[in-house]
């Protein structure tokens, strides 16, 4: 995570907001900002650390996937930049655009490549520099989002653990609820010169997205539980996208969970889009919370709109 912190107190001096509103409505106390840092730089650092941690040489990678909604260029992709810098000579590389569902979508793609026998070693990285597309005069979004990166290595294995089942969906009819245009808003096929777009900021119809999550998140969680023939009380951890602590509380109540089973770190990092689930898992593992044999449900939801869940045994 970038070192620079943006606290609620700092935001109070920038827009008409206050710490009490932000904490009560979102659960966020501070977020990180990657000043003068490209998405690929965050991604590369996270990728290097994951490889070191896994004891894997970059030369052994078959595939690098970077989940990001804030790539540095149309092309080259963030994943190709990372592939080149890592010297992962035999790896295929592509970016995956699923915004806040990024890591969960990447898990499904990595699992599919491995099951198809197309890859043995995969590096999944999620990286965001959302601060580049946030309007810091818009209090409805600038208090929510933060920057960061997280990565994981996936390897083929004969063991019966790993990704047990997944459920991925999208609802493109709601795409306007969370939008960050990179091209002029006009019809791109219309004749004549294009207007230069200076409205690159992310806009979110927060309450509409909130309403969507109320049905989409339980739908995805119910689906993976059903597919694995398991019940919520058999799950050790629920690791959900950190969009709003109220969504996490809603899931805790709905499934009658011990609140300690629903991991929360939104207070320290805000909403980091696709990074959040991987960041939680990394923190949990380093804190010794993850033990072999445990079952984890991960769930992502957001821009697209996209959503999905996976059930993992570690
Ligand atoms: N500080 C103070 N007041 C604020 C504010 C801020 N930072 N942001 C908005 N408000 C105000 C609004 O202007 C509005 O005022 P009004 O009633 O006078 O019009 C009021 O607070 C309520 O706004 P609303 O947008 O309805 O708040 P909310 O309770 O829905 O909370 C979110 C806003 C964004 C925190 C919430 O909708 C949310 O988390 N949505 C889901 C986001 C999500 O899941 N994203 C997933 C992918 S990123």
Boltz pocket constraint, residues with backbone or C-beta under 6 A from the ligand:
constraints:
  - pocket:
      binder: B
      contacts: [[A, 16], [A, 17], [A, 18], [A, 21], [A, 22], [A, 25], [A, 26], [A, 100], [A, 139], [A, 140], [A, 141], [A, 143], [A, 144], [A, 205], [A, 206], [A, 207], [A, 208], [A, 209], [A, 210], [A, 213], [A, 243], [A, 244], [A, 247], [A, 271], [A, 273], [A, 301], [A, 302], [A, 303]]
      max_distance: 6.0
